[in-house]
Amino acid sequence: MKDEVFDIEFDYKGKHFQLKVKADLPVGPEPFGADYDIYLDRKHKYTINECRNEDDVNCWEVKKKPKDDEDPEFAQAIGKAINKYYS
């Protein structure tokens, strides 16, 4: 595993977000299944795991969920922003 830290920016429900991401990336011939710790205002808000569903399609599993008063779909928007960062 190797660590990588980067920033992502995206819009969600009319608001602009800039988040810090700490990635725990696997290394090897077919690296997959990275964990991403997401920080907002210097607080650890989410942990997201990149995975593949039964159809071998990229998906996001939220390992550490947001508080009840936060929109759970926000984590999926973060996953899409991470995909854009790496593309």
C-alpha positions in Angstrom: 0.0 0.0 0.0 1.1 3.5 -0.6 -0.4 6.8 0.7 -1.4 9.7 -1.5 -2.9 13.0 -0.4 -4.7 15.3 -2.8 -7.5 17.8 -3.0 -10.7 17.5 -5.0 -13.3 20.1 -6.0 -16.8 19.6 -7.2 -20.3 21.1 -7.1 -23.1 19.3 -5.3 -26.7 20.6 -4.9 -25.7 24.1 -5.9 -22.7 24.3 -3.5 -19.0 24.2 -4.3 -16.8 21.9 -2.2 -13.1 21.5 -1.8 -12.1 18.4 0.1 -8.8 16.8 1.1 -8.5 13.1 0.4 -6.0 10.7 1.9 -5.8 7.6 -0.2 -4.4 4.2 0.9 -3.6 2.8 -2.5 -2.8 -0.9 -3.2 0.2 -1.7 -5.3 0.7 -4.7 -7.6 -0.1 -5.9 -11.1 -3.8 -5.2 -10.7 -4.2 -2.6 -8.0 -7.8 -2.2 -6.9 -9.9 -1.6 -3.7 -8.4 1.6 -2.4 -9.6 3.2 0.8 -10.1 7.0 0.8 -10.4 9.1 3.9 -12.2 12.3 3.2 -11.6 15.5 5.3 -13.9 18.5 5.3 -12.9 21.5 7.5 -10.0 19.4 8.8 -12.4 16.8 10.2 -12.5 13.2 9.1 -16.0 12.8 7.6 -16.1 9.7 5.4 -14.1 6.7 4.5 -15.0 5.4 1.1 -13.8 2.1 -0.5 -13.5 1.7 -4.2 -15.0 -1.6 -5.2 -16.6 -3.5 -8.1 -20.2 -4.8 -8.1 -21.3 -8.2 -9.4 -21.2 -6.9 -13.0 -17.5 -5.8 -12.5 -18.6 -2.1 -12.6 -16.8 0.5 -10.5 -18.8 1.5 -7.4 -18.3 3.2 -4.0 -18.9 1.6 -0.6 -19.2 4.0 2.3 -17.3 2.5 5.2 -17.6 5.5 7.6 -21.0 7.1 7.1 -21.8 10.8 7.7 -23.8 12.0 10.6 -27.6 11.7 10.3 -28.0 15.4 9.5 -25.7 15.1 6.4 -26.9 13.9 3.0 -25.6 10.3 2.4 -25.6 10.9 -1.3 -22.8 13.4 -0.7 -20.4 10.5 -0.4 -21.3 9.2 -3.8 -20.6 12.7 -5.2 -17.2 12.5 -3.6 -16.6 9.1 -5.3 -17.4 10.6 -8.7 -15.0 13.5 -8.0 -12.2 11.0 -7.1 -12.8 9.2 -10.4 -12.4 12.5 -12.2 -9.2 13.2 -10.4 -7.7 10.0 -11.6 -9.0 10.2 -15.2 
